[in-house]
């Protein structure tokens, strides 16, 4: 049996999963189900101890690309597979979000907004795409998609990952040495990194200071990537032109947080790339059929390596 928990879009996902898996028994919250028969769960942000009720659970499918919250829980046994979404319509949205921030920088809209407030009519010099150095932090499926899209649009694109990667047409760097070499050669830094112990405060004060003056940051990965106090200090010292932030250490962002009213921060409420239900259901159904036919969970796209955190 498959059990669904997605309060915000319960009816949508239930319909889609039933259409994709017509022979499967599917129950959904708050419906009661025989817990002994539940082998698989499809979830979005389930409540505390949710999984403890299912003693024979084999796999959890997460309706998102990020799994850091799930990995911190105490009710998910180590032998239960966790599978995240690998795209589900998010890649194109991620490119669009990055491009919005990139054009804001390239066409100097942040400067024009400041001039508007001061009633200043000053035309800034034009800057073409091939003069902008863009670095993508995180070269998984989403990051690679964004890097290729920006490259096709004429930007000078590099990528960074914790481990070596080779991507056609993209200059790739990895590890601490690679990051330290790449940051000074970056005009716009875009992150889609997951939250892991290794990425926490990856952009601390020392590494932020490696970015050139008047560069910009776009963060659509996880809020823990950036040392928030260090970022504020860089913005206040005019070291960075602006930051476009979609993710935060605490969400929703507290009302008294300084990010809300900072003149150099553009803030969005974790909307850079939303899951498209139709694509998510198709992907999950395909994985469930693979498991039902005897396939190994580790072979599934999106299978989470707990040691790596994604």
PyMOL commands that set and color helices and strands:
alter all, ss='L'
color gray80, all
select helices_A, chain A and resi 7-20+35-37+50-53+68-71+90-106+109-117+129-131+141-152+175-183+205-208+223-225+228-236+258-261+277-292+297-299
alter helices_A, ss='H'
color red, helices_A
select strands_A, chain A and resi 2-5+26-28+40-43+59-62+81-83+133-137+156-161+171-174+188-191+215-219+240-245+265-267
alter strands_A, ss='S'
color yellow, strands_A
deselect
rebuild
show_as cartoon
